Amino acid sequence: MGDTLTADLYTADGALQGEIELNEGIFGIEPNADVMHQVVTAQLAAKRAGTHSTKTRAEVRGGGTKPWRQKGLGRARHGSIRSPQWVGGGVVHGPKPRDYSQRTPKKMKRLALRSALSARAAEGQIRVIESFDGWDVPRTKNATALLEAMGVTGKVLLLAEDHERTAIKSFRNLDHVIASNLGQANTYDVLWAETVIMSKGTLELGQGAPRGTDEHAEASQQQTEESRQPSAVSSQQTEESRQPSAVSSQQEDEADDTVVEEGE
């Protein structure tokens, strides 16, 4: 890896156009495998429906009568045919409906996503498309031709902007491609994909002072300081409101003259 972290830049037709610089705060950090594992585990757990359910002996229909008397028959004593040891009886300690979701801190999610993107960038599997503006109609043929021209094989994650819905619709029919916008990007999809393809606009949007980085902290501090400083317009309006207007002073003088004349 050189001094500057870069990715290959392609046109919408798949022709190599050059390279584009990547933000090292997002694509150049040391991947944290433990955090990625925890975030992916929580994400997969949240996908579980949790609707599994079994019936206990109290919930199984029937079994309200003692099958035979307690003594004298030489058989084992039983009080219900719905006991757990009976076929068709209740289940002991069986699964019940539950929520499998786990609470994951936001900072941990961001770190896991940056770690996954950094891992793909270190492998050279980040590809950037100049723009999808030329794609007017969704066509899977265009998506397939683009992947072939770029020499991309295997599983692919496509990230595009909201106004590039045509590109997302063109890729979504391919079973080995996940197409979504930047807001839906997650650690599991990045690790699932062998290659990450994104538009230039999406890259610039994602690299704009990401949360959890020093750049975001500096930008937030600068924004806070600017909000505390009163603007020149508001200060001027305040000074003007404090000064009496010439019209009001003239009206007061005319009123005084009128009172004097009536008194005379």
N, C-alpha and C positions, 0 to 999 in steps of 0.2 A: 504494500500500500504506500502510495507516494505521499508527498506533503499535503496535497489537496485531494480530498475525496470526491470522485467524479462517477458519473454513470453515463452510459451510451444514450445519445439522443437520436431518435428516428423520426422520419416523417410519417404521415398517416398511411403512406403506401408501403412502409417497411424499409425505406432506404436510410442507410446510416448517414446522419447529418453532422455529427460531431460528438462532443461531450458536454455535460452540464454539471455544475458543481453541486455537491450535496452538503447539507448542514451536518457537521460532525457531532453536534449535540443530539441529533436524532439517529443518524446512520453510522456514527463512528464511535459509539461507546462500547465498553466491554460488556458483552451479553451476560445477563444474570440468569443462569439456568434455573436456580431455585425459585425465583420470582415468576419466571415464565411457567414453570410446572404448577405452581400454586394457582396462578390465574387461569390456566387452561383447565385445571381440575375443577375450579369453581364454575367456569363457563360450561363445561360439559355436565356438571351436576345441575345447573340451572335449567338445562334442556330437558331433564327428566320430568315426566308428567306426574309421577308420584301417586297415581290412581290405583295402585295395586291394593287388593283387600282380600282377606280370608275371613271365614266365619268361625267364631268360637262355639263351644257346646251350647251356650245360651242363645246363639243366633240361628243355629241350624233347626230347620223345621222338624217337629216330631220329637219322640223320646221322652214324653212327659210321664209315661207309665213304667213302672218297674217291670222288666221283662219276665222275671219269675221270682218266686218267693226266695227269701234269704237262705233258708236251710232246708235240708232234707232231700235235695235232688242230686247231690254229688258234683254239681257244677260250680264254677266260680261265681261269686256274688257280684251282681251288677245292679245299678240303680237306674241306668238309662242306656238306650242303644245309641245315643249320640255322644257318648264319652269318646275321648280322643283315640283310645285303642280300638274302637270299632270302625269298620269300613262304613264310610258315610257319616262319620262323626265329626265333631268340631276339630279345629286345628289349634295346637298349643303354640303360643308365641309367634303366630304367623304375621306376615306384613299387613300393615294398616296404612291408609292414605296419609301421606306426610309431604312436607315441603323440603326439597333437597337443596334449595338455593343457599349460597354462602355469601356473606357480606365481605366484599373485597375493597380495600381503600382505593381511592382514585389515584393516589400517587403510585401505588403498586401496579395498577392497570397501565398507567402511562409508562412506567419503567419497563414493564413486560413488553409493551408494544414497541418501544424504542429498541429494546434488546433484540426482539425478533427481526426488526428492520435492519439493525446493524449486522446481524448474522447473515442476512441475505445480501447486504451490501458487501460484506467481506468476501462472500463467494462470487461476487460479480453478477448477481442475478437480479439487479434492479435495472429496469429498462424504462425510458421516458419517451413519450410520444409528443411531438410538437403541438399538435392540436387535432381534434376530431371534428372541427367545424365543417369540413368538406363532406361529412357523412350525413346526407339529408334524409335518407330512408334506411330503416333497420334492415340489414342483410347479413345473414350468417356467412355468406360467401365472402364478404369483405373481411370479416373477422378471421376466417380461416386463411385467407390469402395474406393477411398482415402477419399472422403467426409464422406462416411458412417463409415469408420474405425475411423475417427477423431471425429465423432459425431457432425458434422457441418450440420445445417439445415438453411433454409432461404436464403436470398440474400448474395452472396459472391463476394468479389473483389480479384482476383488473380494477383499478381505482380511477374513477372519472368524476368530473364536477357534475352538479345537478343539471346544468343546462346541456350536458353531453349525454342525455338519455338515449340518443340514437345509438351511440357506441355501446352502452350498457345492454340495450335490447339486442344488438347484433351479436354479442358474446354470450348471452344467457342461455342460448339453445345448446351450447357445447357442454357436454357433461364433465369435462375436465377443467372447466373455467368457472371461477366465482367472480361475478361482476357486481360491483356496488360502488357507492360514493364514499367520500373520505370519512363522513360521520359514522359509517357502519364498519369501518376497518377495525379489526380486533386481532389479538395475538394468535388465536387458533388458526384463523384463515391464513395469516402470514406464514406460520410454521407449516401449515398443510401444503401451501403452494411451493413449488420448486422455483418459480420465477414470479416476480412482482412487476407488473406493468402499470404505469400511471401516466396521466397526461401532464403536460408542463404546468398547466394552471393548478392542478391538484397538488403537485409538488410544491409550488410557490405558496399555495394556501396552507399546506401542512407545515412548511418551514418557517412560517411567520411567528417568531418568538414562541415556541412551544412551551406549554406548562411544565414546570419541574426543572427548567433549565435556567442558567444564569441570565441569558438574554431576556427571558420572560420576567424574571425578578427585576432587572434593570428597567425594562419597559413599564412594568407596573408602578415602580417607584417614581419614574419620570411622569407618568400620567397622574399619579396622586399629587405630586408637587405642582403640576400645572393646574389641577383643579382647585388647589388651595389659593392660588394667586388670583386676585380679582382682575377682571379684564378691563381694558382701557375704556370700552364703551360703557360698561356698567358704572365705572368711576365718574365718567363725564355726565351720565344721566343723574347720578346722585348729587353732584355739584350743582347741576342745573335746577334740580328740584329744591335745593336749599336756597338758591338765590330768588328773591321776589321778582316777578316778571314786571316789565315796564307797563303793560296793559293794566294790570291790577293796581299799580301805583297811580296811574292816570285816573282810573275810575274812582279811587279813594279821594284824590284831590278835587275832582268834579263834585263829588258828593258833599265835601266840606264847604265848597263855594255855594252850593245850593242851600245848605243849612244857614249859612251866614246871611244870604240875601233874604230868606224867609224871616229871619230874626229882625232885620232892619225894617 
